[in-house]
């Protein structure tokens, strides 16, 4: 009898969103919606000197992390980590209720991404 490891039956993880896709999600998300934007150790995975990711993937991840932080600073999302194993985390963005006093159009988030 052939026994396959559990990981062989796990569904393939979708690719992480790009920074633009993340901003689009923020623009249409309802309060409480959650998006896992990275799984790993973000501080290491996005650092140029120590990341084991290919350079193009590392740059994409750094841009995504910047977009997530900008959305957090604008009050549009909560950023949450869930431990999934030793030195491994699921990084989540949770949509917040949009502030009424300072609307944040999606175009402004995208402009900030291009300026960075």
PAKOL-141032 format. One line per field, with one value per atom (N, C-alpha, C): x, y, z; residue in three letters; residue number from 0; atom name. Coordinates in Angstrom, 2 decimals. Atoms other than C-alpha are relative to their C-alpha. Layout:
u = X, ...
v = Y, ...
w = Z, ...
resn = ALA, ...
resi = NUM, ...
name = CA, ...
//
This chain:
u = 0.84, 0.00, 0.89, -0.76, 1.38, -0.65, 0.51, 0.98, 0.63, -0.46, 1.25, 0.03, -0.01, 2.30, -1.18, 1.16, -0.48, 0.20, -0.27, 1.20, -0.35, 0.32, 0.58, -1.47, 1.43, -3.16, -0.45, 0.35, -3.06, -0.15, 0.16, -4.40, 1.16, -1.10, -1.81, -0.38, 0.26, -1.49, -0.01, -0.01, -2.46, 1.20, -1.14, 0.30, -0.42, 0.33, 0.51, -0.44, 0.42, -1.17, 1.17, -0.97, 0.87, -0.44, 0.38, 0.89, -1.24, 1.17, -1.63, -1.25, 1.14, -3.92, -0.42, 0.30, -3.66, -0.79, 0.71, -4.70, -1.41, 1.34, -7.61, -0.88, 0.78, -8.70, -0.43, 0.33, -8.54, -1.14, 1.02, -10.67, -1.39, 1.33, -13.50, -0.37, 0.25, -13.21, -1.05, 0.99, -16.05, 0.64, -0.58, -15.27, -0.06, -0.10, -14.08, 0.55, -0.60, -12.93, 1.48, -1.40, -9.53, 0.70, -0.84, -6.72, 1.35, -1.35, -3.62, 0.91, -0.86, -0.94, 1.40, -1.30, 2.13, -0.03, -0.21, 3.06, 1.49, -1.43, 6.56, 0.47, -0.54, 8.68, 0.32, -0.05, 8.12, 1.28, -1.21, 11.07, 1.23, -1.13, 13.50, -0.24, 0.30, 11.76, 0.13, -0.06, 11.76, 1.33, -1.29, 15.29, 1.00, -0.91, 17.81, 1.18, -1.22, 20.78, -0.24, 0.20, 19.14, -1.14, 1.12, 16.10, 0.51, -0.32, 16.21, -0.87, 0.87, 13.60, 0.81, -0.62, 14.62, -0.21, 0.03, 15.33, -1.30, 1.26, 12.23, -1.14, 1.04, 9.99, 0.19, -0.28, 11.71, -0.44, 0.42, 11.12, -1.52, 1.47, 7.47, -0.56, 0.44, 7.07, 0.23, -0.28, 8.72, -1.01, 1.00, 6.36, -1.37, 1.26, 3.39, -0.03, -0.07, 4.51, -0.14, 0.13, 4.86, -1.44, 1.41, 1.34, -0.88, 0.77, -0.05, 0.20, -0.28, 1.67, -0.65, 0.65, 0.40, -1.50, 1.44, -3.16, -0.28, 0.13, -2.67, 0.11, -0.19, -1.36, -1.20, 1.18, -4.41, -1.25, 1.15, -6.69, -0.96, 0.89, -8.07, 0.02, -0.11, -6.87, 0.69, -0.80, -5.64, 0.98, -0.97, -2.45, 0.20, 0.01, -2.43, 0.93, -0.82, -0.04, -0.60, 0.39, -1.03, 1.17, -1.09, 1.69, -0.53, 0.39, 1.48, 1.07, -1.08, 4.73, 1.19, -1.20, 8.20, 0.54, -0.52, 9.42, -0.81, 0.87, 6.46, -1.34, 1.22, 3.47, -0.87, 0.93, 0.37, -0.21, 0.17, 0.24, -1.33, 1.36, -3.33, -0.29, 0.57, -4.95, -1.50, 1.42, -8.40, -0.58, 0.58, -10.53, -0.73, 0.66, -11.72, -1.15, 1.02, -14.72, 0.73, -0.68, -13.70, -0.29, 0.22, -13.16, -0.79, 0.84, -15.75, 0.69, -0.59, -13.63, 1.13, -1.11, -10.73, -0.11, 0.11, -11.75, 1.34, -1.26, -8.88, -0.34, 0.28, -9.48, 1.10, -0.94, -7.81, 1.12, -1.02, -5.99, 1.12, -1.04, -4.16, 0.94, -0.85, -2.92, 0.92, -0.80, -1.74, 1.09, -1.00, 0.03, 1.15, -1.03, 1.88, 0.87, -0.77, 2.93, 0.98, -0.88, 4.38, 1.11, -1.01, 6.23, 1.09, -0.96, 7.92, 1.06
v = -1.18, 0.00, 1.24, -1.24, 3.40, 1.05, -1.05, 6.09, 1.32, -1.32, 9.68, 0.91, -0.96, 12.40, 0.95, -0.90, 14.75, 1.18, -1.17, 17.63, -0.25, 0.31, 15.81, 0.24, -0.19, 16.22, 1.43, -1.39, 19.85, 0.75, -0.76, 22.22, 0.96, -0.93, 24.35, 1.39, -1.36, 27.79, 0.94, -0.99, 30.61, 0.92, -0.93, 33.03, 1.23, -1.20, 36.08, 1.12, -1.11, 39.22, 0.94, -1.08, 41.98, 1.20, -1.20, 45.40, 0.66, -0.59, 46.61, -0.81, 0.85, 43.63, 0.20, -0.27, 44.30, 1.30, -1.29, 47.93, -0.13, 0.22, 46.80, -0.71, 0.71, 44.40, 0.98, -0.99, 47.23, 0.89, -0.89, 49.39, -0.59, 0.62, 46.85, -0.82, 0.85, 45.00, 0.61, -0.40, 45.14, -0.15, 0.13, 45.65, -1.45, 1.38, 42.36, -0.98, 0.88, 40.86, -0.18, 0.31, 39.17, -0.47, 0.44, 38.65, -0.41, 0.43, 36.57, 0.44, -0.53, 38.46, -0.59, 0.68, 36.46, -1.10, 1.07, 33.23, -0.28, 0.18, 32.92, 0.85, -0.92, 35.38, 1.28, -1.18, 38.78, 0.80, -0.79, 40.55, -0.60, 0.69, 37.96, -0.13, 0.26, 37.15, 1.24, -1.23, 40.80, 0.74, -0.68, 41.74, -0.39, 0.30, 42.02, -0.90, 0.72, 40.60, -1.44, 1.32, 37.52, -0.82, 0.74, 36.54, -1.15, 1.13, 33.15, 0.00, -0.10, 34.24, 0.49, -0.61, 34.96, 1.52, -1.46, 38.69, 0.62, -0.55, 39.38, -0.23, 0.30, 37.66, 0.82, -0.80, 39.46, 1.45, -1.39, 42.84, 0.12, 0.00, 41.97, -0.04, 0.10, 40.99, 1.31, -1.28, 44.21, 1.06, -0.96, 46.27, -0.30, 0.41, 44.29, 0.40, -0.37, 44.81, 1.52, -1.46, 48.56, 0.43, -0.34, 48.70, -0.33, 0.38, 46.86, 1.02, -0.96, 49.26, 1.35, -1.27, 52.31, -0.08, 0.17, 50.93, 0.04, -0.05, 50.43, 1.44, -1.40, 53.99, 0.86, -0.76, 55.28, -0.41, 0.43, 53.45, -0.90, 0.82, 51.12, -1.48, 1.41, 47.77, -0.12, 0.45, 46.08, -1.00, 1.00, 44.08, -0.97, 1.03, 40.78, -1.12, 1.19, 37.85, -1.17, 1.24, 34.28, -0.96, 0.97, 31.80, -1.30, 1.26, 28.73, -1.07, 0.94, 27.08, 0.76, -0.68, 27.79, 0.96, -1.04, 31.04, 0.10, -0.07, 30.93, 0.59, -0.73, 33.25, 0.20, -0.45, 34.03, 1.48, -1.45, 37.79, 0.36, -0.29, 39.04, 1.49, -1.34, 42.30, -0.18, 0.06, 42.80, 1.38, -1.29, 45.51, 0.65, -0.79, 48.25, 0.79, -0.95, 50.51, 1.24, -1.18, 53.42, 1.23, -1.24, 56.65, 0.99, -0.95, 59.23, 1.34, -1.35, 62.28, 0.12, -0.07, 61.36, -1.14, 1.07, 59.36, -0.26, 0.39, 57.44, -0.67, 0.62, 56.92, -0.96, 1.02, 53.90, 0.64, -0.64, 56.18, 0.59, -0.59, 57.86, -1.07, 1.10, 54.51, -0.45, 0.41, 53.59, 1.01, -1.04, 56.94, -0.12, 0.15, 56.36, -1.21, 1.21, 52.89, 0.32, -0.34, 54.34, 0.94, -0.95, 57.08, -0.69, 0.70, 54.55, -0.74
w = 0.00, 0.00, 0.00, 0.11, -1.01, 0.88, -0.88, 1.64, -0.42, 0.41, 0.47, 1.21, -1.10, 2.90, -0.12, -0.01, 3.93, -0.93, 0.84, 2.09, -1.46, 1.38, -1.19, -0.31, 0.20, -0.66, 0.26, -0.28, 0.39, -1.32, 1.23, -2.25, -0.20, 0.32, -4.01, 0.47, -0.48, -2.46, -1.19, 1.09, -4.78, 0.16, -0.08, -5.65, 0.80, -0.76, -3.42, -0.94, 0.87, -4.73, -0.26, 0.25, -6.33, 0.83, -0.74, -4.71, -0.62, 0.67, -7.32, 0.31, -0.35, -6.69, 1.45, -1.41, -2.96, 0.13, -0.04, -3.47, -0.56, 0.56, -5.64, 1.01, -1.03, -2.89, 1.09, -1.04, -0.32, -0.48, 0.54, -2.61, -0.04, 0.09, -2.81, 1.22, -1.16, 0.52, 0.94, -1.00, 3.02, 1.38, -1.35, 6.73, 0.48, -0.48, 8.20, -1.01, 1.01, 4.90, 0.32, -0.31, 5.27, -1.27, 1.11, 2.77, 0.56, -0.37, 3.44, -1.13, 1.06, 1.55, 0.02, -0.01, 2.64, 1.04, -0.97, 4.39, 0.05, -0.18, 5.77, 1.16, -1.00, 7.76, -0.76, 0.86, 6.15, 0.17, -0.23, 7.78, -0.67, 0.64, 6.44, -1.50, 1.41, 3.16, -0.88, 0.80, 2.05, 0.12, -0.22, 3.23, -1.09, 1.11, 0.37, 0.39, -0.36, 2.27, 0.46, -0.60, 3.83, -0.59, 0.60, 1.77, -0.87, 0.87, 0.07, -1.25, 1.18, -2.49, -1.20, 1.18, -6.08, 0.05, -0.12, -6.45, -0.49, 0.52, -8.56, 1.00, -0.99, -5.98, 1.26, -1.19, -3.11, -0.20, 0.30, -4.79, -0.03, 0.02, -5.43, 1.42, -1.39, -1.78, 0.75, -0.66, -0.58, -0.42, 0.48, -2.77, 0.61, -0.62, -1.43, 1.47, -1.41, 2.18, 0.16, -0.04, 1.50, -0.23, 0.28, 0.02, 1.21, -1.18, 3.05, 1.12, -1.06, 5.43, -0.31, 0.37, 3.51, 0.25, -0.26, 3.71, 1.50, -1.46, 7.45, 0.50, -0.43, 7.90, -0.38, 0.43, 5.99, 0.77, -0.80, 8.44, -0.75, 0.82, 5.77, 0.39, -0.38, 7.17, 1.36, -1.13, 10.31, -0.59, 0.42, 9.77, 1.16, -1.03, 11.67, -0.43, 0.25, 11.98, 0.77, -0.69, 12.81, -0.14, 0.05, 13.74, -0.60, 0.63, 11.50, 0.20, -0.28, 12.60, 0.54, -0.49, 13.93, -1.06, 0.90, 12.34, -1.29, 1.17, 9.94, 0.42, -0.34, 9.94, -1.24, 1.04, 7.88, 0.27, -0.12, 7.27, -0.64, 0.43, 7.00, 0.03, -0.03, 6.09, 0.25, -0.33, 7.63, -0.28, 0.40, 6.04, 1.17, -1.04, 8.38, -0.61, 0.43, 8.20, -0.49, 0.57, 6.00, 0.84, -0.75, 7.91, -0.85, 0.75, 6.90, -0.18, 0.06, 7.60, -1.01, 0.94, 5.31, -1.02, 0.99, 2.26, -0.68, 0.64, 0.64, -1.33, 1.29, -3.06, -0.40, 0.44, -4.61, -0.83, 0.84, -7.09, 0.85, -0.88, -4.18, 0.53, -0.44, -2.88, -1.13, 1.14, -6.37, -0.31, 0.24, -6.79, 1.01, -1.02, -3.52, -0.31, 0.36, -4.75, -1.14, 1.11, -7.96, 0.43, -0.47, -6.08, 0.82, -0.87, -3.79, -0.77
resn = UNK, UNK, UNK, UNK, UNK, UNK, UNK, UNK, UNK, UNK, UNK, UNK, UNK, UNK, UNK, UNK, UNK, UNK, UNK, UNK, UNK, UNK, UNK, UNK, UNK, UNK, UNK, UNK, UNK, UNK, UNK, UNK, UNK, UNK, UNK, UNK, UNK, UNK, UNK, UNK, UNK, UNK, UNK, UNK, UNK, UNK, UNK, UNK, UNK, UNK, UNK, UNK, UNK, UNK, UNK, UNK, UNK, UNK, UNK, UNK, UNK, UNK, UNK, UNK, UNK, UNK, UNK, UNK, UNK, UNK, UNK, UNK, UNK, UNK, UNK, UNK, UNK, UNK, UNK, UNK, UNK, UNK, UNK, UNK, UNK, UNK, UNK, UNK, UNK, UNK, UNK, UNK, UNK, UNK, UNK, UNK, UNK, UNK, UNK, UNK, UNK, UNK, UNK, UNK, UNK, UNK, UNK, UNK, UNK, UNK, UNK, UNK, UNK, UNK, UNK, UNK, UNK, UNK, UNK, UNK, UNK, UNK, UNK, UNK, UNK, UNK, UNK, UNK, UNK, UNK, UNK, UNK, UNK, UNK, UNK, UNK, UNK, UNK, UNK, UNK, UNK, UNK, UNK, UNK, UNK, UNK, UNK, UNK, UNK, UNK, UNK, UNK, UNK, UNK, UNK, UNK, UNK, UNK, UNK, UNK, UNK, UNK, UNK, UNK, UNK, UNK, UNK, UNK, UNK, UNK, UNK, UNK, UNK, UNK, UNK, UNK, UNK, UNK, UNK, UNK, UNK, UNK, UNK, UNK, UNK, UNK, UNK, UNK, UNK, UNK, UNK, UNK, UNK, UNK, UNK, UNK, UNK, UNK, UNK, UNK, UNK, UNK, UNK, UNK, UNK, UNK, UNK, UNK, UNK, UNK, UNK, UNK, UNK, UNK, UNK, UNK, UNK, UNK, UNK, UNK, UNK, UNK, UNK, UNK, UNK, UNK, UNK, UNK, UNK, UNK, UNK, UNK, UNK, UNK, UNK, UNK, UNK, UNK, UNK, UNK, UNK, UNK, UNK, UNK, UNK, UNK, UNK, UNK, UNK, UNK, UNK, UNK, UNK, UNK, UNK, UNK, UNK, UNK, UNK, UNK, UNK, UNK, UNK, UNK, UNK, UNK, UNK, UNK, UNK, UNK, UNK, UNK, UNK, UNK, UNK, UNK, UNK, UNK, UNK, UNK, UNK, UNK, UNK, UNK, UNK, UNK, UNK, UNK, UNK, UNK, UNK, UNK, UNK, UNK, UNK, UNK, UNK, UNK, UNK, UNK, UNK, UNK, UNK, UNK, UNK, UNK, UNK, UNK, UNK, UNK, UNK, UNK, UNK, UNK, UNK, UNK, UNK, UNK, UNK, UNK, UNK, UNK, UNK, UNK, UNK, UNK, UNK, UNK, UNK, UNK, UNK, UNK, UNK, UNK, UNK, UNK, UNK, UNK, UNK, UNK, UNK, UNK, UNK, UNK, UNK, UNK, UNK, UNK
resi = 0, 0, 0, 1, 1, 1, 2, 2, 2, 3, 3, 3, 4, 4, 4, 5, 5, 5, 6, 6, 6, 7, 7, 7, 8, 8, 8, 9, 9, 9, 10, 10, 10, 11, 11, 11, 12, 12, 12, 13, 13, 13, 14, 14, 14, 15, 15, 15, 16, 16, 16, 17, 17, 17, 18, 18, 18, 19, 19, 19, 20, 20, 20, 21, 21, 21, 22, 22, 22, 23, 23, 23, 24, 24, 24, 25, 25, 25, 26, 26, 26, 27, 27, 27, 28, 28, 28, 29, 29, 29, 30, 30, 30, 31, 31, 31, 32, 32, 32, 33, 33, 33, 34, 34, 34, 35, 35, 35, 36, 36, 36, 37, 37, 37, 38, 38, 38, 39, 39, 39, 40, 40, 40, 41, 41, 41, 42, 42, 42, 43, 43, 43, 44, 44, 44, 45, 45, 45, 46, 46, 46, 47, 47, 47, 48, 48, 48, 49, 49, 49, 50, 50, 50, 51, 51, 51, 52, 52, 52, 53, 53, 53, 54, 54, 54, 55, 55, 55, 56, 56, 56, 57, 57, 57, 58, 58, 58, 59, 59, 59, 60, 60, 60, 61, 61, 61, 62, 62, 62, 63, 63, 63, 64, 64, 64, 65, 65, 65, 66, 66, 66, 67, 67, 67, 68, 68, 68, 69, 69, 69, 70, 70, 70, 71, 71, 71, 72, 72, 72, 73, 73, 73, 74, 74, 74, 75, 75, 75, 76, 76, 76, 77, 77, 77, 78, 78, 78, 79, 79, 79, 80, 80, 80, 81, 81, 81, 82, 82, 82, 83, 83, 83, 84, 84, 84, 85, 85, 85, 86, 86, 86, 87, 87, 87, 88, 88, 88, 89, 89, 89, 90, 90, 90, 91, 91, 91, 92, 92, 92, 93, 93, 93, 94, 94, 94, 95, 95, 95, 96, 96, 96, 97, 97, 97, 98, 98, 98, 99, 99, 99, 100, 100, 100, 101, 101, 101, 102, 102, 102, 103, 103, 103, 104, 104, 104, 105, 105, 105, 106, 106, 106, 107, 107, 107, 108, 108, 108, 109, 109, 109, 110, 110, 110, 111, 111, 111, 112, 112, 112, 113, 113, 113, 114, 114, 114, 115, 115, 115
name = N, CA, C, N, CA, C, N, CA, C, N, CA, C, N, CA, C, N, CA, C, N, CA, C, N, CA, C, N, CA, C, N, CA, C, N, CA, C, N, CA, C, N, CA, C, N, CA, C, N, CA, C, N, CA, C, N, CA, C, N, CA, C, N, CA, C, N, CA, C, N, CA, C, N, CA, C, N, CA, C, N, CA, C, N, CA, C, N, CA, C, N, CA, C, N, CA, C, N, CA, C, N, CA, C, N, CA, C, N, CA, C, N, CA, C, N, CA, C, N, CA, C, N, CA, C, N, CA, C, N, CA, C, N, CA, C, N, CA, C, N, CA, C, N, CA, C, N, CA, C, N, CA, C, N, CA, C, N, CA, C, N, CA, C, N, CA, C, N, CA, C, N, CA, C, N, CA, C, N, CA, C, N, CA, C, N, CA, C, N, CA, C, N, CA, C, N, CA, C, N, CA, C, N, CA, C, N, CA, C, N, CA, C, N, CA, C, N, CA, C, N, CA, C, N, CA, C, N, CA, C, N, CA, C, N, CA, C, N, CA, C, N, CA, C, N, CA, C, N, CA, C, N, CA, C, N, CA, C, N, CA, C, N, CA, C, N, CA, C, N, CA, C, N, CA, C, N, CA, C, N, CA, C, N, CA, C, N, CA, C, N, CA, C, N, CA, C, N, CA, C, N, CA, C, N, CA, C, N, CA, C, N, CA, C, N, CA, C, N, CA, C, N, CA, C, N, CA, C, N, CA, C, N, CA, C, N, CA, C, N, CA, C, N, CA, C, N, CA, C, N, CA, C, N, CA, C, N, CA, C, N, CA, C, N, CA, C, N, CA, C, N, CA, C, N, CA, C, N, CA, C, N, CA, C, N, CA, C, N, CA, C, N, CA, C, N, CA, C, N, CA, C, N, CA, C
//
